[in-house]
Amino acid sequence: MVPGSSGLGESIGFKPLKNSLFVMIPRSKALLNRLKNNELILPIVKNAGYLFSATGITSAMSFVQSVLAGRVLGPTSFGVLAALFSFTSVVNMFASFRMNELVVRYVGYYQENDDPQRATAIIKLAGLMEISSSIFAFLLVYFLAPLGARFFAHDPSLVTWFQIYGMIVLANMVYETSLGLLQILDRFRIIAVLDVISNGVSLLLILIAFITKQEFAAFVIAYMSGKILRSVAVSISAMVEASRTWGREWWRSPLKTLKPDFRSVFTFAISTNISGTISLISKNSETLWVSAFIGTKEAGYYKIAMSLAGILQLPVAPLPKATYPALAREIARKKWRNVKEILRQGSLLASAYSIPVTVVLVIFGKLLIDLTYGSAYLPTYDPLIILLIGFTFVNIFYWNRAALLALARPVFPTIVNFVGMIIKVSCIFLFVPRWGYLVFAGLLAGYYIFTVGVAALRVAIDINRRSNPEIA
């Protein structure tokens, strides 16, 4: 026994942990009491609650799907599956203009200014732009599939499956526009229900494939079915809600009414597209980077590490979608005290969940991996620990991009992300050949800390200047 200690547990630090838990519990209760009486944050929590309920259920379903697929396919084939999904997602994001953000930004603005004609015209314009970009994305997937199969799956015979899976891009033709419309109309419950149903369909099909011991193709079809169902259902629901809000003829609003704002709208769309392209290179294509540089087995490990680290984001992931409309409204009204309160309470709420969960995953991560995926996936633990650092930081300042968009600064995060991307990609070529796939986890965590930190600082400076005429 260590001198001066009352037991082994205290000597290795369990006493401070115990004391910190006793401090955190009453603080968490106090935070919840403040939220109950906060008219600004309550609608955000309510809307995020719908999405979190769905996110919690769908994440549990996705986790089970991943475990079943991982156990049947093994690390190497599971890595191929991850590369297939990531390839289509990356190409789609390359052509995407993030129309959900554009719809929320401009429909909210026009609604606040009592201009329903331009509000519906922007939805129409967004839909037309998204249809065009989706067709372009599908063509890219189809013709680049041979390269995807060769360089990322390391199996040219899989080219047909790359092309088949790419069909989900066509199902997403107006998905982003529809999602933004449901968000701005506060139809978060609809989004939540449809997410649960679509994931339930995928889980059922994957369970059947697991029981009947099917191979790679069955899992691809199972995942595809749920994603296509969600996209189509969200699109139909959005059109129904638009008709209820603005009448059945809403889509006849002439685009020429947007002429004074065309430059602003297209600048916003292009900047979000560039930002999305930067993000897909720097953080949304991790599986492809690992697979291309090291191999599909390591890509399988890394994919699971990303999924487990994603547990940290379960209740936080819906918050940006729920916070963005509220921030856009308060900024349009120039109620800066309310804006600061939303950001402060949001960070406190995210921290109250993120820090304890990170501690739990660090302590029990290996046991969790062994019990679920099996001992063959234990190499997943090391990148998981590294990723948790970056994910925790992102959670605490989850509002950084939403706040910048609401402040009409869509270009700033693009510049910051571009700088972060250049640094990260350069480091990949410098360090990965020597140090292996753990470098990817370290670089992603560093990228998050740099880009989110700079963006959050810009938000704070901007709000202080606008709220203080003397500084401005």
Secondary structure, DSSP 8 states (H G I E B T S, - for coil): --TT-SSHHHHTTHHHHHHHHHHHHHHHHHHHHHHHT-TTHHHHHHHHHHHHHHHHHHHHHHHHHHHHHHHHHHHHHHHHHHHHHHHHHHHHHHH---HHHHHHHHHHHHHHTT-HHHHHHHHHHHHHHHHHHHHHHHHHHHHHHHHHHHHTSS-GGGHHHHHHHTTHHHHTTTHHHHHHHHHHTT-HHHHHHHHHHHHHHHHHHHHHHHHTT--HHHHHHHHHHHHHHHHHHHHHHHHHHHHHHH-TTGGG--GGGGGGGHHHHHHHHHHHHHHHHHHHHHTTTHHHHHHHHT-HHHHHHHHHHHHHHGGGGTTTTTHHHHHHHHHHHHHHTT-HHHHHHHHHHHHHHHHHHHHHHHHHHHHHHHHHHHHHT-GGGGGGHHHHHHHHHHHHHHHHTTTHHHHHHHTT--HHHHHHHHHHHHHHHHHHHHHHHHH-THHHHHHHHHHHHHHHHHHHHHHHHHHHHHH-TTT-
